[in-house]
Amino acid sequence: MAEQRNTRRFADVSVEEMVRVNDEIQELIAEQLPRAFPVDVDWRLVVAGMLARIASILDGITALVERGRRAEAEVALRTLFEHVTLLCWMGIDPPKHMRMWQDHS
């Protein structure tokens, strides 16, 4: 039997919870950046850059939620979803998918 997922709507997430989660993610990212990488583009560089961008978008979403601007936050949430989805897709087969991604950039 398939396991049922416990889902919530974005509108149901409290400002306090959003701030707490954002703070935790910002701390995790800050521990890893800035970082030096070799000149050639490799998977680690892409992951670091994407995670930094994802954290930045989440920070913006949190700032909007704190100001009561949920509609604008939902627009940014779509961008966050796209970045996370892209990162997960590339992680399935990094050499192949990074090449495909770069070829279509």
TORKOL-4160 file (C-alpha; in steps of 0.2 Angstrom, whole numbers, padded with zeros to 4 digits, m for minus):
105
<pt num="1" X="0000" Y="0000" Z="0000"/>
<pt num="2" X="0007" Y="0017" Z="m0005"/>
<pt num="3" X="0012" Y="0028" Z="0010"/>
<pt num="4" X="0001" Y="0044" Z="0012"/>
<pt num="5" X="0010" Y="0060" Z="0012"/>
<pt num="6" X="0006" Y="0074" Z="0025"/>
<pt num="7" X="0004" Y="0089" Z="0014"/>
<pt num="8" X="0000" Y="0107" Z="0018"/>
<pt num="9" X="m0004" Y="0123" Z="0008"/>
<pt num="10" X="0008" Y="0137" Z="0008"/>
<pt num="11" X="m0005" Y="0148" Z="0015"/>
<pt num="12" X="m0006" Y="0137" Z="0031"/>
<pt num="13" X="0013" Y="0139" Z="0035"/>
<pt num="14" X="0015" Y="0152" Z="0049"/>
<pt num="15" X="0027" Y="0167" Z="0048"/>
<pt num="16" X="0036" Y="0160" Z="0063"/>
<pt num="17" X="0038" Y="0143" Z="0055"/>
<pt num="18" X="0044" Y="0151" Z="0038"/>
<pt num="19" X="0057" Y="0161" Z="0048"/>
<pt num="20" X="0063" Y="0146" Z="0058"/>
<pt num="21" X="0065" Y="0135" Z="0042"/>
<pt num="22" X="0073" Y="0149" Z="0032"/>
<pt num="23" X="0086" Y="0153" Z="0047"/>
<pt num="24" X="0091" Y="0135" Z="0047"/>
<pt num="25" X="0094" Y="0134" Z="0029"/>
<pt num="26" X="0103" Y="0150" Z="0028"/>
<pt num="27" X="0115" Y="0144" Z="0042"/>
<pt num="28" X="0118" Y="0128" Z="0033"/>
<pt num="29" X="0122" Y="0137" Z="0017"/>
<pt num="30" X="0133" Y="0150" Z="0026"/>
<pt num="31" X="0144" Y="0136" Z="0033"/>
<pt num="32" X="0148" Y="0130" Z="0015"/>
<pt num="33" X="0151" Y="0147" Z="0006"/>
<pt num="34" X="0161" Y="0156" Z="0000"/>
<pt num="35" X="0170" Y="0141" Z="m0008"/>
<pt num="36" X="0184" Y="0139" Z="m0020"/>
<pt num="37" X="0182" Y="0128" Z="m0035"/>
<pt num="38" X="0193" Y="0123" Z="m0050"/>
<pt num="39" X="0191" Y="0132" Z="m0066"/>
<pt num="40" X="0182" Y="0118" Z="m0075"/>
<pt num="41" X="0164" Y="0117" Z="m0071"/>
<pt num="42" X="0160" Y="0101" Z="m0061"/>
<pt num="43" X="0145" Y="0094" Z="m0052"/>
<pt num="44" X="0151" Y="0101" Z="m0035"/>
<pt num="45" X="0151" Y="0119" Z="m0042"/>
<pt num="46" X="0134" Y="0117" Z="m0049"/>
<pt num="47" X="0127" Y="0110" Z="m0033"/>
<pt num="48" X="0135" Y="0124" Z="m0023"/>
<pt num="49" X="0128" Y="0138" Z="m0034"/>
<pt num="50" X="0111" Y="0130" Z="m0035"/>
<pt num="51" X="0110" Y="0128" Z="m0017"/>
<pt num="52" X="0115" Y="0146" Z="m0014"/>
<pt num="53" X="0102" Y="0152" Z="m0026"/>
<pt num="54" X="0089" Y="0141" Z="m0018"/>
<pt num="55" X="0093" Y="0148" Z="m0001"/>
<pt num="56" X="0093" Y="0166" Z="m0008"/>
<pt num="57" X="0076" Y="0163" Z="m0016"/>
<pt num="58" X="0069" Y="0156" Z="0001"/>
<pt num="59" X="0076" Y="0171" Z="0010"/>
<pt num="60" X="0066" Y="0182" Z="m0002"/>
<pt num="61" X="0051" Y="0172" Z="0001"/>
<pt num="62" X="0052" Y="0173" Z="0019"/>
<pt num="63" X="0055" Y="0192" Z="0019"/>
<pt num="64" X="0039" Y="0193" Z="0008"/>
<pt num="65" X="0029" Y="0182" Z="0020"/>
<pt num="66" X="0035" Y="0192" Z="0035"/>
<pt num="67" X="0028" Y="0208" Z="0027"/>
<pt num="68" X="0011" Y="0199" Z="0023"/>
<pt num="69" X="0014" Y="0198" Z="0004"/>
<pt num="70" X="0010" Y="0180" Z="0002"/>
<pt num="71" X="0004" Y="0183" Z="m0017"/>
<pt num="72" X="0022" Y="0189" Z="m0021"/>
<pt num="73" X="0029" Y="0175" Z="m0011"/>
<pt num="74" X="0019" Y="0162" Z="m0021"/>
<pt num="75" X="0027" Y="0169" Z="m0037"/>
<pt num="76" X="0044" Y="0167" Z="m0030"/>
<pt num="77" X="0039" Y="0150" Z="m0023"/>
<pt num="78" X="0037" Y="0144" Z="m0041"/>
<pt num="79" X="0054" Y="0149" Z="m0045"/>
<pt num="80" X="0061" Y="0140" Z="m0030"/>
<pt num="81" X="0051" Y="0124" Z="m0035"/>
<pt num="82" X="0059" Y="0126" Z="m0053"/>
<pt num="83" X="0077" Y="0127" Z="m0045"/>
<pt num="84" X="0075" Y="0113" Z="m0034"/>
<pt num="85" X="0067" Y="0102" Z="m0048"/>
<pt num="86" X="0082" Y="0106" Z="m0059"/>
<pt num="87" X="0094" Y="0102" Z="m0046"/>
<pt num="88" X="0086" Y="0085" Z="m0042"/>
<pt num="89" X="0085" Y="0081" Z="m0061"/>
<pt num="90" X="0103" Y="0085" Z="m0063"/>
<pt num="91" X="0108" Y="0074" Z="m0048"/>
<pt num="92" X="0100" Y="0059" Z="m0056"/>
<pt num="93" X="0114" Y="0058" Z="m0069"/>
<pt num="94" X="0126" Y="0073" Z="m0067"/>
<pt num="95" X="0137" Y="0071" Z="m0082"/>
<pt num="96" X="0123" Y="0068" Z="m0094"/>
<pt num="97" X="0111" Y="0080" Z="m0087"/>
<pt num="98" X="0123" Y="0094" Z="m0084"/>
<pt num="99" X="0128" Y="0093" Z="m0102"/>
<pt num="100" X="0110" Y="0094" Z="m0108"/>
<pt num="101" X="0107" Y="0108" Z="m0096"/>
<pt num="102" X="0122" Y="0118" Z="m0103"/>
<pt num="103" X="0118" Y="0114" Z="m0121"/>
<pt num="104" X="0101" Y="0122" Z="m0118"/>
<pt num="105" X="0106" Y="0137" Z="m0108"/>
